[in-house]
Amino acid sequence: MRNLIYGSLFIIATGMLGGCDSSKKPAPSAPPQSDNAVGKSTDNKVFVMQSGGVDVLKLTGPADFKCVAEDGSLKFDAPKFYAEYWLASGAHTVDEAVQHVATQIASEFKNFKPGQTTDLTIAGSPAKRMVGDGEEADDGDPGQADVIVFKVGDHVFVACNHGEKLTPVGQEGMLTLTQTAQSP
């Protein structure tokens, strides 16, 4: 009986501390969501990235998004796109992180060569969006990646959507999700 109680407490504590929070609280400053990229769900979920046990990023998306949280990363499997988010370790500015994007995303996309870079604003701070070619890490096929480098609070992050071909739905979905970024 004691093992059952301890096991149950462990599961509850693990669930509460996990980065893919299952609460359905909308972010106060979340932008309206697009019909194509993230659906019209009014049932939102808060996703929290942790690094070293400390919350470092909060994103808000529809409740049907699946998320895998690891230390310093979130991987989303949304109904119409995939996106990965990483804490850019050691980077203090967006420009510093931009210099190491190819290394940062190498687990998912290799040999990234940005062909287009644009400026945007995420969480009230300057950000960079880069689109370019390279190879998918899982099978080496030629592909394209859309990368957003942004800063929230004291931390810099890299978001990536990629595939053999980028789709407008995937690019819009990642941008919409990234625009919900907040400090926890």
N, C-alpha and C positions, 0 to 999 in steps of 0.2 A: 504494500500500500504506500509506504514511504517513497519508493522508487517512482510510483505513478504520480504522486504529488510533486516530487522534485522534477520529474520529466515534464509535467504540465507547466510548472513555473518556468522552466528553462525555455520551453516553446513560446510562452507568452512574452517573456523578457526579450527573446530573440526577435520576435515579430515587432515589438515596440521599438527596438533599436535599429531595425533594418532600414536601409536607404530607400526602398520603394514603399513608402508609407501608403497604406490602403485607405487612409481617411479621405473623405470626399469634400474637402474644403476648397472653394474657389480662391484663387489668388486675388487680392483686392485690386491689383493693377493689371490683371491679365487682359490682353487685347481681345477683341472679338475674334472668334475662330472662323476660318474659312470652311465653306462647304466641301471643297475638294480635298483638302489636305488632312484635316483632323475631324471631320464630321460635325454634326450640329448638336453633339451631346451637351446637355446642360449639367450632366453628372460628371464633375471633375474630380481628379485625384492629385494629390501633392506628392512629388517625387523629390527625395532629398539625397544629395551626394555627401558622403562622409570621407574624411581623410584623417587617419589616425584616431578614429573614434569621435571626431569633431565634425558637426554639420558645416559644410562650406558652400553649398548651392541648393537652391530650391527652384524646381520647375513645376508647372501645373499643366496637365493635359487631360483629355477625356479618360474616363474610367476604363475604357476597353484597351488602353495602351498596356502592353506587357513591358516590364522593366526588370533588368538584372543589375543589381548594385554590387560593386566590388569597391575596395578601398581606392578612392580617387577616380572612380568612373561610374557611369550609368550607360546601359545599353538598352535602347528602346526598340521594341518590335510593335509598331503601330499597324493597324489594319491596312494602311496604304503606303507605308514607308518604314525604313530602318534608319536609326541615327545613333551615333555613339558620342558620349561627352566624356572628356578627360580633364582633370586638373593638370594644368601646365606647370609641373613641379619646377621650382627654381626661377620661374619667370615672374618678374615684378610688373612688367608692362606688356601691353598687347604687342608692341614692336619686338620685344625680346622673344615672345612666344612664336611670332610669325617666322622668325629665323630658324625655328626648330620644328615646324609643323610636319615636315616629311618624316622626321624621326618619331614624333608624337603619334602619328596615325599609322605607322608601319605595321602594327599588328592586324590592321584591317585593310590597308591600302598602301602599296609600296611604290617607290620611285615617283612620288607626287611632284609634278612640275606645274605650278600655277600659270595659267595663261591669261587670266583676268583677275584683277583685284579691285574691289570697290570698298568705299568707306560706308559705314552705317553706325547707328547708335543702338546699343543694347544696355538696358538697365541704367540709362542716363549717362553712359560713358562711351567714348569712341571705340569702335570695333572694326575689324577687317573681315571681308568675305572674299575668299579665293576659290576660283573654279579652275580645274586643270585636269590633265591626263596622268595616267600611271598604270599600275597593274593591281588587280584584286589579289590580296594576300592569300586567300584560300586556294585559288586555282591558277594564279598567274595570268589570267585572261586580261587583255587590255581593257581599261575602264576609265571612268571619269569620277572625280570627287568634287564635292561642294563642301567647303570648310569655312566655319565662322570662328574667329578668335575674338574673345570678349572678356571683359573684366567686371566682376561683381564684388564689391567690398575690397578686401585686400588680396583677392585671388583672381588668377587669370585661367580661362578655360578654353578648350578647343572642342568644337562640335563638328561632326563629319557625317555626311550622307554620301554614299557611293554606289556604283554599280557599273555594269558594262556600258550602260547609257544612263545619264541622269534623266529623271522625269520631272516635269514641272510640279507634280503632286508631291514628290519626295522633297524637292527643294523648298517648296512652300511650307510643307509640314515641318521640316527642321527649323526653318526661320520662325514660324509661328510658335513652336515650342520654345525656341531660344528667346523669343521676345517676352516670355513669361518669367525669365530669370530674375531671381531676387536673392538677397542675403537671407539666410535662415534666421 
